[in-house]
Amino acid sequence: MNDAAANEPGKQLSRRMSLVALNPIIAVMNRARALRAAGTRVCDFSVGEPDFDTPGHVQDAAIAAIRRGDTRYTATDGTIALKEAIQAKFRRENRLEYRVDQVTAAAGAKQVIYNAFQATLDPGDEVIIPAPYWTSYPDVVRLGGGRPVIVPCDRASGYRLSPTALEQAITPRTKWLVLNSPSNPTGAVHSSDELRALADVLERHPQVLVLSDDIYEHLVYDGQAFTSIAQVAPSLHPRVLTVNGVSKTYAMTGWRIGYAGGPTPLIRAMAAIQSQATSNPCSISQAAAVAALLGPQELVAERRADFERRRDVMVEGLRHAPGLVFDVPQGAFYVYVDCSALIGRRTPEGTTIVDDTALANYLLEHAHVATVQGAGFGFSPAIRLAYATAEADIRHGCAAIVAACNALH
Ligand SMILES: Cc1ncc(COP(=O)(O)O)c(C=O)c1O
């Protein structure tokens, strides 16, 4: 290669770049945006973010923080005020006790998870990730030098990890188990008995840390209760990182505040990683998160009821879609739909639906509904539909999907 070729921008990227893919959800969002820009009405079931406004008292707290001059660097992983608010939240809602030095805050739960894997993984360390999984877990593990060990959990098992599957996946190199209940992308919720059964396995393997991603904690339906593994199994408390954030609960995705409770040495190491990445989460967002966590909580139950109603609208709207099979999800704001029966069918334009990516493309182009293919979540053939959008859009989009499925032959 001559010097000029070697210096082309694309050739200068690190080998690490081969470990990460462009988030498939962002790819879908970009294509939906392009269609919309061309004047098409697109129902967007791809994005996982509440469409509500951030509560007024939280907005006010942020404005007050700006006026007060909370506009400088803060302590690396959160102000004392925020850490105490997080501590109070864990005590109030999860009956989990953390000292302030066992609590960390970052620019979103995503950065918390990134910090945790950067701080703990050595080459060859394994991280057990049940599939379908949130798209970021495997990439963040790889970026940390670890090896994702994907454990498929099928529809028959309610997309939930069984103790047997967990036991079989554990090796001497296992560093972490990732749990995410309620789950993105399936909405599956682990009951406290199921978590207890997983804890029984973990108690036999003291080297395994547990990352409990509880970001959808407040979106659990049908009267079911949320539980977190550290609460169910106090013996595991010293090796669980309980991750949460304000994004989904308080409609604050753009504010970028996530947090966690865990063992002090891990929390300290995560703060060290963060100190060389972002220095600290945004000072104004931290003040807003304090208001969210300590302020009135009535809105949380109201939003849950809204999402439960939307879930029912989507489930009803998809019930008669030929070839789409699913169970009613118990939490989060996603329906994970098995589309095996549609693979091999032909579109009116004569294209074959060869896989779930082809189906998602067809639904976007033919029905103008944006969904995400199961391939992005490590479990195919399926599509994920988010119902974090207005009921009218859900009705319209589902009717368009039913018509598009009917048009396949
Ligand atoms: C399962 C799961 N964990 C973590 C996150 C990240 O949330 P945050 O906005 O706090 O980074 C998301 C966001 O979509 C998610 O679905």
The ligand as a Gaussian input file, in Angstrom:
#p B3LYP/6-31G(d) Opt

LIG

0 1
 C      -32.469000      -2.705000      28.268000
 C      -31.897000      -1.343000      28.210000
 N      -30.880000      -1.024000      29.021000
 C      -30.326000       0.197000      28.998000
 C      -30.779000       1.173000      28.133000
 C      -30.072000       2.502000      28.125000
 O      -30.780000       3.493000      28.709000
 P      -30.137000       4.924000      28.971000
 O      -30.971000       5.890000      28.208000
 O      -30.229000       5.137000      30.453000
 O      -28.725000       4.887000      28.503000
 C      -31.822000       0.892000      27.258000
 C      -32.281000       1.895000      26.283000
 O      -32.934000       1.632000      25.310000
 C      -32.403000      -0.399000      27.303000
 O      -33.419000      -0.736000      26.489000

